Amino acid sequence: MPQTETPGTEVAPRTRLRWWTELPLILLVYGCYSAGRLLARGDVSSAVDHGLAILRIEKALYLNAEHPLNRLFTREAWLGVPADFWYASLHYLVTPAILVWLFRARTEHYRAARTWLMTSTFIGLIGFTLLPTCPPRLLADGHGFVDTMAQYSSYGWWGGEASAPRGMGGMTNQYAAMPSLHVGWALWCGVMLWRYGGTRLAKALGVAYPLVTAIVVMGTANHYSLDAVAGVAVMGVGLLLAPRVLRGADLLRARFERRIPAVPSGTGSPIVSGGCQTSAGERIPRQRESQLASAAEPDGSPSDAGEEAPAAAR
């Protein structure tokens, strides 16, 4: 025997995501990220001190991946130029492309993935604010780093100040090195490709993309090794916090929806309206009204009373 749900206990479907609501949300988060990087510039001396402190910590931990990679990219243009293009562009192209792909092809996973990315981005913004850090390329020459973005600037659209287009270097915060969201976002993209790509090629790209990005950010002297480690850590914390953020968003939505008065359903009079609508027991509009009017006439014949009149006569 088929079971029927008790009225009023049906499970409400999840709100369907729309691109015209998702796009402003993503742009808002990215705008906060960009504005926060500009506002949290800090003074240069503190940023340099933080950068040198990271170098001292890496030396104590026997970490020194930046110097050999930077020397390699500086010496070999066929490596350095593609690395600069990688650093200056893919960060802003691959991540939105993965978001669009998830939204269209993996809708059931999109909301959780988007929340993870946004939560981690805000955590990274806190890191930029509390710990402005001078990247290796901006340290004094005595520390042995070469700014490959400046060295190969004639090959691309960027200038010698930053990865921004020429003349716009002053619009970026060059001391937002800790943590490396280049590595963090690349890790997020890699996880999405590995989990939802569905092919061996997608899984291979999911592994290669964050690894190559980590090598690029160090080889171009834009980040320290610990910046990359911090980027991975930020994504880990964001992954842990994302379910809580989702639950909080659902609670806020539920409270907002409860404040909107529900439209009462009509359960009163069997006559729905005075217009051309039928109600229970009627085949044509105003059928019942015409029957009541006919029954009220004094000279009404038995046939006017409906189908039951002949039976009553017998």
N, C-alpha and C positions, 0 to 999 in steps of 0.2 A: 504494500500500500504506500503510495508516495506521501512523503511528509511535506507539510506546508508550514511556512514560517508564520509565527504569530505576528499580527500587524503591529507595527511600531518597533519591532526588534530586528528589522533588516539591517545588514551591515552596509553602511554608507560607502560607496566606492571612493577610492583615493582621488584627490583632485588631479585632474589631468594637467600636465605641464604644457605651457605654451611658450613658443619662442619669443613672443613679444613681451612676456614677463621675465623670461630667463635672461635675455640679452641686456636689458637695463640693469639687472641685478649683478651680472658679471662685470659690466662696465663700471658700476658703482664701486665694486670691490677693487677692481684694477685702478680706478681713480684714487681711491683711498690709499692704495699701495704706492702709487706714484707720488701723490701729494705728501704722504708720510716720509718718503725718501727725501723729498725736498726740504721738509720742515725739520727733519732730524739730522741736519748736516753736522752740527757740533763744531767745535773749533779744531783747527788743523793740528795743533800740538797734541791734543788728547787722542785724535785719530792716529797720529804717528806713534804715540806711546803705546796704544793698543796693538798696532801692527807689530811693533818691535817685541812686545810682550808675547805675542803669538809665536814669533820666530824663536824666542828663547824657550818657550814651552816645547816647540817642535824639536829643537836641538836637544833638550833633555830627554825627549821621547825617541830620539834618533829617527826623526821624520824629516826627510829632505827631498821630496819629490819635485818641488817647484824649480829648484836650480837646474837640474839636468834637463828637465822638459823645456824650460825657458831657453836654455842654451841651444837645444836642438831646434826649436821653432825659430830662433833668431838666425841660426846658421843656415837652415834649409828653408828657402822660401816656398818650395812646393808643399811643405807642411805648414809653415806659418801663415801663408795667405788663406788657404782653406779653413784653417783654425779660426782666423779672425772673422771670416764670413760666418762660420758656424756660431761663434759667440755673439755676433752682432745681429743675427737674424732668426735662427731656429727657435730660440727662447720665446719669440713672439709669434711664431708661425705654427710650430708643432703643437704646442699646448692648446690654443684655440681649435685647431683642427681635430684633436682628440676629443675635445668637449663636444664639438658639433657631431662627430661620428657617434659618440655615446648617446647623444640626445636623439639621433635619428635611428640608430641601429640597435642600441642596447638601452632602451628607455627604462627598463626595470632597474638598471644599475646606475643610471645617470645621477639621480638626486643624491645618493650616498657619495658617489665619486666627486661630484661638484662640491658638496659640503666639506669633504676631506681637503680638497685643494684650497678652498677659501679659508678654512680654519687655519691651515698651515701657513698661508700667506699672511694672515693677521699676526700669527706668532712671529714670523720672520720680521714683520714690521716693528714689533716690540723690540726685537734684537737690534735692528738698525737704530732705534731711538735710544736704547740704553747703552749700546756699545758701538759708537761710530768708529770704524776701523779703516786705516789707510791700506789700500791694496799693495801688493809687492811692487807693481809698476810705478807707484808714486813715491817709493822710498828713495833715499839718496843713492847716488850711483855706487857708493862704496859697498852697498849690500849685494851687488852683483845681479840685479834684475834689469831686463830691457823691456820696455813697453812695445810689444809687437804691434799693437793697434796704431801707435804712432809711426813705427818703422815702416809698416806696409799701408799707411793711410792713402797712398796714391792709387792703390788697387781697388779701393772701395769707397763707399759714401761717407764713412766716418772720418772724423778729424783726429788730431793728436791729443785732444783733451779727454775723450771718452768714446764709447761705442755709439753715441748719438750722432746724427748727421752733422756735417761740418757747420760750425757756427752756433750749434745748439748744445754744446758741452756744458755751458753754464746752467742749463735747465735740468741737469741731472745731479744727483748726489753721488759723487765719486767715492765717498767714504762709507758706502753701504755694502761692505764686503762680508760682514759676519752677521748671519749665516749666508751661505751661498744658495739663493733661491734658484739660480741657474741649475744647480745640481738637484735641488729639491723638486723643482717642477719636472726636470728630466726623469727623476725617479718615479714620480707620479705617472708620467706618460708611459714609462716602461712597465709599470705594474698593470696599467690598463691594457696595454698591448698583450702582455703575457696572459692575463686572466681572460680577456674577452676577444682577443684577436682571432682565435680559432684555427690558425694555420701555423706551420713551423716557421714560415718567414716572419709572421707577426711576433712570435715568441723570440726569434733571433733578434729582431729589431728592438724588442722590449728589453733585452739584455744589453745590446750594443749601445743604444742611445744614451742611457745614463752613464755608462762607463766612458764612452768617448767624450761626453760633455765634461765629466770630471777631469779628464786629461787635458781638455781644451782650456778650461778655466785656470788651471795651474800653468800650463805651457805658455799661455798668453800673459801671464803675470797679473791676472785679474783677481785671483784668490789664492789663499794659502791652503795647505792640506787640511788644516783644522776647520777652515771655512766649509769645505766640502763635507767633512764629517758632521759639522753642525747643521748643514742643510739636510742631511739624512735624518739626524735626530729630530729636527723640527717636523719633518714629515711623519716621523713615528709618533710624536706627541699629537700632531693633528689627527692622525688615524685613530688614536685612543679617544680623543675628545669629540670626534665627529658624531658618534651616536648620541652623545649628550646634547650636542647642538641641534641635531635633528629632532630629538624629543622636545627640546625647548621650543623650537619653531612650531611643532605640531600643537603644543599646549597653547601658544599664543594664537595660532589660527583658530583653535577650538573656542577660546574665549571670545575672539572677535566675532566668530560666527554665531555664538549664543546671544550676542548683543543685537543681532539683526532679527527683528520679529518675523516669525514664520507666517506665511499666508495660510489662513484657516481654510480647510476643505469644506465644501458645502454638503452638509448631511441633514439638513432640515426638511423643508417642504419638498414633496415629490415633484412639484412643478418647478423646473429649474429656473425659468425666467419667463417673462412675458413676451420674449422675442421668439424667433423661429428656432427653438430648441425642443427636443423631445425629452421626456422623463420616463421613469419606470412605468411600464404598461402602455405606453403610447407608441404607435407606429408612425404617425405623422404629427407635425407641430399643431398644437391647439386641439388635438383630438379629444382630450378629456374635457376641455372647456365647452366644446360643441355638444358633447354628450350631456353634460350637466344642464346646458341651456335647453336642449330638446326635452329632457325629462321634466323640466319646470313648466312646459306648456300644458294648459288644461286639456286641449284636444289632441294630445299626443297619442298616436296609435300604439298598440303593443309592440309593433315592429321597431318603433323608435327606441324602445327600452333596451335594445341590444339582443344578443343571441340567446339569452335566458328566457325571454318572454314566451315564446311558443311552448317551451317545456312547462312553464307555470300554468298556461291555459289548459293543458291536458290534465 
